[in-house]
């Protein structure tokens, strides 16, 4: 018997500005809606860096785990550096 899926998932997501190459890290419980808000310029933090592209996301059952992961990616450069390397961001070529 498989465990029931949670009603709500929490997402850590990374956007990259196609204009500035800046990486934006945040969390949400509605990834599809949040990405639409970013692309429409309705998020003040990313409005000036449009267009943006989703480059990575992780899903969590727990809000605390998702927000903790997001905080760690922002706070510790080595964690973000490892993730960027794993997904091929920042490599030449």
VENWO-V818899 format. One line per field, one symbol per residue. phi: phi as a letter, one per 40 degrees, with the letter a starting at -180 (. if undefined). psi: psi as a letter, one per 40 degrees, with the letter a starting at -180 (. if undefined). burial: b if it has 16 or more other ideal C-beta (glycine too) atoms within 10 Angstrom, else e. Layout:
phi: ???
psi: ???
burial: ???
This chain:
phi: .ccccccbbbbbbbbbcccbgcbbbababacdccccccccgcbdcbdcbccbbcbaabbbcbcccccccccccccbdccccccccccgcgccg
psi: hiiiiidhihhhihihhedeeihhhiiiegdddddddddefehddedeeiiihheiiihidhdddddddddddddhddddddddddefheii.
burial: eeeeeeeebbbbbbbbbeeeeebbbbbbeebeebbeebbeeebeebeebeebeebbebebeeeeebeebbeebeeeeeebeebbeeeebeeee
